Amino acid sequence: MSSTPEPEPRTPRSALVFDDPLDQQSSDDTDRGWGGRPQGDSAADLKRFLDEKPPHHL
């Protein structure tokens, strides 16, 4: 009678997930993902708009 050693327990592998990634919301779909906007008054919003608008938007 030869006794064979029992195999050591294996750690389970991560399962492959075949879900549709477009069904899940990504971080850039939220204000947090884009950094959000600081709360300000309308004058500050207008100044920011004028400072950041492209040159072809006159």
N, C-alpha and C positions, 0 to 999 in steps of 0.2 A: 504494500500500500504506500504509494508515494503521495505525499500531501503537497499540493501546489499552493503557493501563497495566493491569497485573495488579491485581486487587483485593487489598487488604491482608488478611492472615489475621485471622479473627475469633476472639475468645475464646469458648470453648464455654460455653453457658448451663448452669446447674444443672438437672439432670434432675428432673422431678416424681416423687415417690415416693408410690405408692398403697398402701403396706403398712398393715396394721392396727396402729394405735398401741398397742392393748391387748395385743399380743403382746410388746411390749418392756417391760422393767422400768424404772420411773421412779425418780428419786432418793428420793422419799418412800416407796418400798417397802422401803427399807433403813434400818438404824439411823442411818447417816450422814445421811440426808435429814431425819430428825427431830432431829438433834443428838445422838443416842445418849444413853445414861445413864452417868453416872460410876459406877465400881465402888465400892460402899460396903457397910457391914455392915447386918444386918437391922434394927438399932435406928434407923439413919439412914433406912432405907426406911420403917419405921413412922412416924417423925416426919414424913417428906415426905408420906406418905399422909394423915396426920391434918391436916397443914397445908393440903393442896390439895383435900381432898374437898369436894364441894358441900354446902351447908347441909342439904339434904333427905336426906342420907345419914347419919343419926345412929346 
